[in-house]
Amino acid sequence: MNNGIQEEALRALVEGGVVRATLVSRQENKWTLANRAALS
């Protein structure tokens, strides 16, 4: 079972202007995303 956000959902948020920036990091085999929201 996958935990976290799906690629299609993240793509929709980015293309819709909801996400201003995303920081991607990896430690061994664990990936993390930190998303900054584009609040008006």
mmCIF file of the N, C-alpha and C atoms, coordinates in Angstrom:
data_MODEL
# 
_entry.id   MODEL 
# 
loop_
_atom_site.group_PDB 
_atom_site.id 
_atom_site.type_symbol 
_atom_site.label_atom_id 
_atom_site.label_alt_id 
_atom_site.label_comp_id 
_atom_site.label_asym_id 
_atom_site.label_entity_id 
_atom_site.label_seq_id 
_atom_site.pdbx_PDB_ins_code 
_atom_site.Cartn_x 
_atom_site.Cartn_y 
_atom_site.Cartn_z 
_atom_site.occupancy 
_atom_site.B_iso_or_equiv 
_atom_site.pdbx_formal_charge 
_atom_site.auth_seq_id 
_atom_site.auth_comp_id 
_atom_site.auth_asym_id 
_atom_site.auth_atom_id 
_atom_site.pdbx_PDB_model_num 
ATOM 1   N N  . MET A 1 1  ? 0.847  -1.182 0.000   1.00 0.00 ? 1  MET A N  1 
ATOM 2   C CA . MET A 1 1  ? 0.000  0.000  0.000   1.00 0.00 ? 1  MET A CA 1 
ATOM 3   C C  . MET A 1 1  ? 0.888  1.239  0.000   1.00 0.00 ? 1  MET A C  1 
ATOM 4   N N  . ASN A 1 2  ? 0.575  2.176  -0.880  1.00 0.00 ? 2  ASN A N  1 
ATOM 5   C CA . ASN A 1 2  ? 1.345  3.417  -0.967  1.00 0.00 ? 2  ASN A CA 1 
ATOM 6   C C  . ASN A 1 2  ? 0.815  4.447  0.013   1.00 0.00 ? 2  ASN A C  1 
ATOM 7   N N  . ASN A 1 3  ? 1.734  5.136  0.660   1.00 0.00 ? 3  ASN A N  1 
ATOM 8   C CA . ASN A 1 3  ? 1.375  6.251  1.529   1.00 0.00 ? 3  ASN A CA 1 
ATOM 9   C C  . ASN A 1 3  ? 1.797  7.527  0.844   1.00 0.00 ? 3  ASN A C  1 
ATOM 10  N N  . GLY A 1 4  ? 1.061  8.602  1.082   1.00 0.00 ? 4  GLY A N  1 
ATOM 11  C CA . GLY A 1 4  ? 1.461  9.886  0.519   1.00 0.00 ? 4  GLY A CA 1 
ATOM 12  C C  . GLY A 1 4  ? 0.650  10.271 -0.696  1.00 0.00 ? 4  GLY A C  1 
ATOM 13  N N  . ILE A 1 5  ? 1.107  11.318 -1.341  1.00 0.00 ? 5  ILE A N  1 
ATOM 14  C CA . ILE A 1 5  ? 0.391  11.911 -2.467  1.00 0.00 ? 5  ILE A CA 1 
ATOM 15  C C  . ILE A 1 5  ? 0.741  11.183 -3.763  1.00 0.00 ? 5  ILE A C  1 
ATOM 16  N N  . GLN A 1 6  ? -0.241 11.001 -4.608  1.00 0.00 ? 6  GLN A N  1 
ATOM 17  C CA . GLN A 1 6  ? -0.041 10.365 -5.900  1.00 0.00 ? 6  GLN A CA 1 
ATOM 18  C C  . GLN A 1 6  ? 0.461  11.395 -6.907  1.00 0.00 ? 6  GLN A C  1 
ATOM 19  N N  . GLU A 1 7  ? 1.190  10.926 -7.898  1.00 0.00 ? 7  GLU A N  1 
ATOM 20  C CA . GLU A 1 7  ? 1.774  11.823 -8.903  1.00 0.00 ? 7  GLU A CA 1 
ATOM 21  C C  . GLU A 1 7  ? 0.714  12.677 -9.582  1.00 0.00 ? 7  GLU A C  1 
ATOM 22  N N  . GLU A 1 8  ? -0.412 12.073 -9.938  1.00 0.00 ? 8  GLU A N  1 
ATOM 23  C CA . GLU A 1 8  ? -1.465 12.812 -10.636 1.00 0.00 ? 8  GLU A CA 1 
ATOM 24  C C  . GLU A 1 8  ? -2.027 13.933 -9.763  1.00 0.00 ? 8  GLU A C  1 
ATOM 25  N N  . ALA A 1 9  ? -2.180 13.670 -8.468  1.00 0.00 ? 9  ALA A N  1 
ATOM 26  C CA . ALA A 1 9  ? -2.699 14.691 -7.553  1.00 0.00 ? 9  ALA A CA 1 
ATOM 27  C C  . ALA A 1 9  ? -1.710 15.838 -7.398  1.00 0.00 ? 9  ALA A C  1 
ATOM 28  N N  . LEU A 1 10 ? -0.424 15.513 -7.250  1.00 0.00 ? 10 LEU A N  1 
ATOM 29  C CA . LEU A 1 10 ? 0.596  16.553 -7.125  1.00 0.00 ? 10 LEU A CA 1 
ATOM 30  C C  . LEU A 1 10 ? 0.682  17.379 -8.401  1.00 0.00 ? 10 LEU A C  1 
ATOM 31  N N  . ARG A 1 11 ? 0.616  16.728 -9.544  1.00 0.00 ? 11 ARG A N  1 
ATOM 32  C CA . ARG A 1 11 ? 0.663  17.440 -10.827 1.00 0.00 ? 11 ARG A CA 1 
ATOM 33  C C  . ARG A 1 11 ? -0.509 18.416 -10.944 1.00 0.00 ? 11 ARG A C  1 
ATOM 34  N N  . ALA A 1 12 ? -1.703 17.989 -10.545 1.00 0.00 ? 12 ALA A N  1 
ATOM 35  C CA . ALA A 1 12 ? -2.877 18.866 -10.606 1.00 0.00 ? 12 ALA A CA 1 
ATOM 36  C C  . ALA A 1 12 ? -2.711 20.074 -9.687  1.00 0.00 ? 12 ALA A C  1 
ATOM 37  N N  . LEU A 1 13 ? -2.137 19.873 -8.503  1.00 0.00 ? 13 LEU A N  1 
ATOM 38  C CA . LEU A 1 13 ? -1.910 20.985 -7.576  1.00 0.00 ? 13 LEU A CA 1 
ATOM 39  C C  . LEU A 1 13 ? -0.910 21.985 -8.148  1.00 0.00 ? 13 LEU A C  1 
ATOM 40  N N  . VAL A 1 14 ? 0.172  21.477 -8.737  1.00 0.00 ? 14 VAL A N  1 
ATOM 41  C CA . VAL A 1 14 ? 1.200  22.355 -9.310  1.00 0.00 ? 14 VAL A CA 1 
ATOM 42  C C  . VAL A 1 14 ? 0.646  23.110 -10.512 1.00 0.00 ? 14 VAL A C  1 
ATOM 43  N N  . GLU A 1 15 ? -0.001 22.394 -11.425 1.00 0.00 ? 15 GLU A N  1 
ATOM 44  C CA . GLU A 1 15 ? -0.540 23.033 -12.623 1.00 0.00 ? 15 GLU A CA 1 
ATOM 45  C C  . GLU A 1 15 ? -1.668 24.003 -12.295 1.00 0.00 ? 15 GLU A C  1 
ATOM 46  N N  . GLY A 1 16 ? -2.382 23.764 -11.200 1.00 0.00 ? 16 GLY A N  1 
ATOM 47  C CA . GLY A 1 16 ? -3.465 24.650 -10.792 1.00 0.00 ? 16 GLY A CA 1 
ATOM 48  C C  . GLY A 1 16 ? -2.996 25.860 -9.999  1.00 0.00 ? 16 GLY A C  1 
ATOM 49  N N  . GLY A 1 17 ? -1.694 25.939 -9.736  1.00 0.00 ? 17 GLY A N  1 
ATOM 50  C CA . GLY A 1 17 ? -1.148 27.084 -9.027  1.00 0.00 ? 17 GLY A CA 1 
ATOM 51  C C  . GLY A 1 17 ? -1.293 27.020 -7.519  1.00 0.00 ? 17 GLY A C  1 
ATOM 52  N N  . VAL A 1 18 ? -1.668 25.863 -6.985  1.00 0.00 ? 18 VAL A N  1 
ATOM 53  C CA . VAL A 1 18 ? -1.848 25.714 -5.544  1.00 0.00 ? 18 VAL A CA 1 
ATOM 54  C C  . VAL A 1 18 ? -0.502 25.571 -4.838  1.00 0.00 ? 18 VAL A C  1 
ATOM 55  N N  . VAL A 1 19 ? 0.441  24.900 -5.484  1.00 0.00 ? 19 VAL A N  1 
ATOM 56  C CA . VAL A 1 19 ? 1.771  24.686 -4.909  1.00 0.00 ? 19 VAL A CA 1 
ATOM 57  C C  . VAL A 1 19 ? 2.742  25.676 -5.531  1.00 0.00 ? 19 VAL A C  1 
ATOM 58  N N  . ARG A 1 20 ? 3.394  26.477 -4.683  1.00 0.00 ? 20 ARG A N  1 
ATOM 59  C CA . ARG A 1 20 ? 4.361  27.467 -5.171  1.00 0.00 ? 20 ARG A CA 1 
ATOM 60  C C  . ARG A 1 20 ? 5.744  26.850 -5.332  1.00 0.00 ? 20 ARG A C  1 
ATOM 61  N N  . ALA A 1 21 ? 6.137  25.973 -4.421  1.00 0.00 ? 21 ALA A N  1 
ATOM 62  C CA . ALA A 1 21 ? 7.464  25.359 -4.473  1.00 0.00 ? 21 ALA A CA 1 
ATOM 63  C C  . ALA A 1 21 ? 7.419  24.001 -3.788  1.00 0.00 ? 21 ALA A C  1 
ATOM 64  N N  . THR A 1 22 ? 8.270  23.085 -4.242  1.00 0.00 ? 22 THR A N  1 
ATOM 65  C CA . THR A 1 22 ? 8.385  21.763 -3.642  1.00 0.00 ? 22 THR A CA 1 
ATOM 66  C C  . THR A 1 22 ? 9.851  21.434 -3.449  1.00 0.00 ? 22 THR A C  1 
ATOM 67  N N  . LEU A 1 23 ? 10.198 21.013 -2.243  1.00 0.00 ? 23 LEU A N  1 
ATOM 68  C CA . LEU A 1 23 ? 11.544 20.554 -1.928  1.00 0.00 ? 23 LEU A CA 1 
ATOM 69  C C  . LEU A 1 23 ? 11.497 19.038 -1.849  1.00 0.00 ? 23 LEU A C  1 
ATOM 70  N N  . VAL A 1 24 ? 12.317 18.375 -2.649  1.00 0.00 ? 24 VAL A N  1 
ATOM 71  C CA . VAL A 1 24 ? 12.372 16.917 -2.670  1.00 0.00 ? 24 VAL A CA 1 
ATOM 72  C C  . VAL A 1 24 ? 13.690 16.478 -2.066  1.00 0.00 ? 24 VAL A C  1 
ATOM 73  N N  . SER A 1 25 ? 13.619 15.532 -1.140  1.00 0.00 ? 25 SER A N  1 
ATOM 74  C CA . SER A 1 25 ? 14.850 15.018 -0.546  1.00 0.00 ? 25 SER A CA 1 
ATOM 75  C C  . SER A 1 25 ? 14.762 13.502 -0.419  1.00 0.00 ? 25 SER A C  1 
ATOM 76  N N  . ARG A 1 26 ? 15.944 12.876 -0.317  1.00 0.00 ? 26 ARG A N  1 
ATOM 77  C CA . ARG A 1 26 ? 16.001 11.424 -0.193  1.00 0.00 ? 26 ARG A CA 1 
ATOM 78  C C  . ARG A 1 26 ? 17.069 11.060 0.814   1.00 0.00 ? 26 ARG A C  1 
ATOM 79  N N  . GLN A 1 27 ? 16.728 10.139 1.700   1.00 0.00 ? 27 GLN A N  1 
ATOM 80  C CA . GLN A 1 27 ? 17.689 9.583  2.638   1.00 0.00 ? 27 GLN A CA 1 
ATOM 81  C C  . GLN A 1 27 ? 17.587 8.074  2.503   1.00 0.00 ? 27 GLN A C  1 
ATOM 82  N N  . GLU A 1 28 ? 18.640 7.471  1.925   1.00 0.00 ? 28 GLU A N  1 
ATOM 83  C CA . GLU A 1 28 ? 18.655 6.055  1.559   1.00 0.00 ? 28 GLU A CA 1 
ATOM 84  C C  . GLU A 1 28 ? 17.488 5.773  0.620   1.00 0.00 ? 28 GLU A C  1 
ATOM 85  N N  . ASN A 1 29 ? 16.515 4.960  1.019   1.00 0.00 ? 29 ASN A N  1 
ATOM 86  C CA . ASN A 1 29 ? 15.413 4.643  0.101   1.00 0.00 ? 29 ASN A CA 1 
ATOM 87  C C  . ASN A 1 29 ? 14.118 5.372  0.460   1.00 0.00 ? 29 ASN A C  1 
ATOM 88  N N  . LYS A 1 30 ? 14.180 6.361  1.361   1.00 0.00 ? 30 LYS A N  1 
ATOM 89  C CA . LYS A 1 30 ? 12.992 7.113  1.772   1.00 0.00 ? 30 LYS A CA 1 
ATOM 90  C C  . LYS A 1 30 ? 13.003 8.504  1.147   1.00 0.00 ? 30 LYS A C  1 
ATOM 91  N N  . TRP A 1 31 ? 11.951 8.810  0.387   1.00 0.00 ? 31 TRP A N  1 
ATOM 92  C CA . TRP A 1 31 ? 11.798 10.110 -0.261  1.00 0.00 ? 31 TRP A CA 1 
ATOM 93  C C  . TRP A 1 31 ? 10.813 10.954 0.533   1.00 0.00 ? 31 TRP A C  1 
ATOM 94  N N  . THR A 1 32 ? 11.062 12.255 0.608   1.00 0.00 ? 32 THR A N  1 
ATOM 95  C CA . THR A 1 32 ? 10.129 13.179 1.245   1.00 0.00 ? 32 THR A CA 1 
ATOM 96  C C  . THR A 1 32 ? 9.916  14.397 0.352   1.00 0.00 ? 32 THR A C  1 
ATOM 97  N N  . LEU A 1 33 ? 8.717  14.950 0.421   1.00 0.00 ? 33 LEU A N  1 
ATOM 98  C CA . LEU A 1 33 ? 8.363  16.169 -0.305  1.00 0.00 ? 33 LEU A CA 1 
ATOM 99  C C  . LEU A 1 33 ? 7.883  17.203 0.705   1.00 0.00 ? 33 LEU A C  1 
ATOM 100 N N  . ALA A 1 34 ? 8.362  18.417 0.563   1.00 0.00 ? 34 ALA A N  1 
ATOM 101 C CA . ALA A 1 34 ? 7.873  19.539 1.363   1.00 0.00 ? 34 ALA A CA 1 
ATOM 102 C C  . ALA A 1 34 ? 7.287  20.544 0.385   1.00 0.00 ? 34 ALA A C  1 
ATOM 103 N N  . ASN A 1 35 ? 5.980  20.741 0.458   1.00 0.00 ? 35 ASN A N  1 
ATOM 104 C CA . ASN A 1 35 ? 5.278  21.619 -0.483  1.00 0.00 ? 35 ASN A CA 1 
ATOM 105 C C  . ASN A 1 35 ? 4.936  22.944 0.174   1.00 0.00 ? 35 ASN A C  1 
ATOM 106 N N  . ARG A 1 36 ? 5.185  24.028 -0.535  1.00 0.00 ? 36 ARG A N  1 
ATOM 107 C CA . ARG A 1 36 ? 4.813  25.367 -0.067  1.00 0.00 ? 36 ARG A CA 1 
ATOM 108 C C  . ARG A 1 36 ? 3.573  25.793 -0.838  1.00 0.00 ? 36 ARG A C  1 
ATOM 109 N N  . ALA A 1 37 ? 2.527  26.113 -0.111  1.00 0.00 ? 37 ALA A N  1 
ATOM 110 C CA . ALA A 1 37 ? 1.267  26.509 -0.735  1.00 0.00 ? 37 ALA A CA 1 
ATOM 111 C C  . ALA A 1 37 ? 1.344  27.945 -1.231  1.00 0.00 ? 37 ALA A C  1 
ATOM 112 N N  . ALA A 1 38 ? 0.668  28.202 -2.337  1.00 0.00 ? 38 ALA A N  1 
ATOM 113 C CA . ALA A 1 38 ? 0.592  29.548 -2.912  1.00 0.00 ? 38 ALA A CA 1 
ATOM 114 C C  . ALA A 1 38 ? -0.691 30.192 -2.415  1.00 0.00 ? 38 ALA A C  1 
ATOM 115 N N  . LEU A 1 39 ? -0.621 30.799 -1.234  1.00 0.00 ? 39 LEU A N  1 
ATOM 116 C CA . LEU A 1 39 ? -1.798 31.434 -0.648  1.00 0.00 ? 39 LEU A CA 1 
ATOM 117 C C  . LEU A 1 39 ? -1.922 32.863 -1.144  1.00 0.00 ? 39 LEU A C  1 
ATOM 118 N N  . SER A 1 40 ? -3.138 33.264 -1.380  1.00 0.00 ? 40 SER A N  1 
ATOM 119 C CA . SER A 1 40 ? -3.390 34.624 -1.871  1.00 0.00 ? 40 SER A CA 1 
ATOM 120 C C  . SER A 1 40 ? -3.537 35.593 -0.729  1.00 0.00 ? 40 SER A C  1 
# 
